[in-house]
Amino acid sequence: MASKTNPVTFLRQVRSETTKIHWPSRRETMISTAMVLVMVVFAALFFFAADQLMGWLLRLVLNVSV
């Protein structure tokens, strides 16, 4: 069983670990954000097209007009 850590020791360890974090630059953040937005648009267009196609096929098969 692990021993309990003193809260002060824990906070020192947390502070030590946070100095090891590599924060992205502003440029890296902007590029990542742009890529996410592009992928979201592509996914939205894909799912919209798939939904329209499936709706059209169902109407065709069931002979139902909307």
C-alpha positions in Angstrom: 0.0 0.0 0.0 1.3 3.5 -0.9 2.2 5.8 1.9 0.4 9.1 2.2 2.2 12.2 1.0 2.3 15.4 3.0 0.2 18.1 1.3 3.2 20.5 1.2 5.4 17.8 -0.4 2.7 17.1 -2.9 2.4 20.7 -3.9 6.2 20.9 -4.3 6.1 17.9 -6.6 3.2 19.4 -8.6 5.2 22.6 -9.0 8.2 20.7 -10.1 6.2 18.7 -12.7 4.6 21.8 -14.1 8.0 23.2 -15.0 8.5 20.2 -17.3 5.4 21.0 -19.4 6.1 22.1 -23.0 3.5 24.8 -23.8 2.8 25.3 -27.5 3.7 28.6 -29.1 1.1 31.0 -30.4 1.8 29.9 -34.0 1.4 26.2 -33.1 -1.8 26.9 -31.3 -3.2 28.9 -34.3 -2.2 26.1 -36.8 -3.8 23.4 -34.6 -7.0 25.5 -34.2 -7.2 26.1 -38.0 -6.7 22.3 -38.7 -9.5 21.4 -36.2 -11.9 23.9 -37.8 -11.1 22.6 -41.3 -11.7 19.0 -40.1 -15.0 20.0 -38.4 -16.2 21.6 -41.6 -15.3 18.5 -43.7 -17.0 16.2 -41.1 -20.1 18.3 -41.1 -20.3 18.3 -44.9 -19.7 14.6 -45.1 -22.4 13.8 -42.5 -24.8 16.2 -44.2 -24.3 14.5 -47.6 -24.6 11.1 -46.0 -27.9 12.1 -44.3 -29.3 13.6 -47.5 -28.4 10.4 -49.4 -29.9 8.1 -46.9 -33.1 10.2 -46.7 -33.4 10.2 -50.5 -32.9 6.4 -50.6 -35.5 5.8 -47.9 -38.0 8.0 -49.6 -37.3 6.2 -52.8 -37.7 2.7 -51.2 -40.7 3.6 -49.2 -42.3 5.8 -51.8 -43.0 8.6 -49.3 -43.0 12.2 -50.3 -42.0 14.8 -47.7 
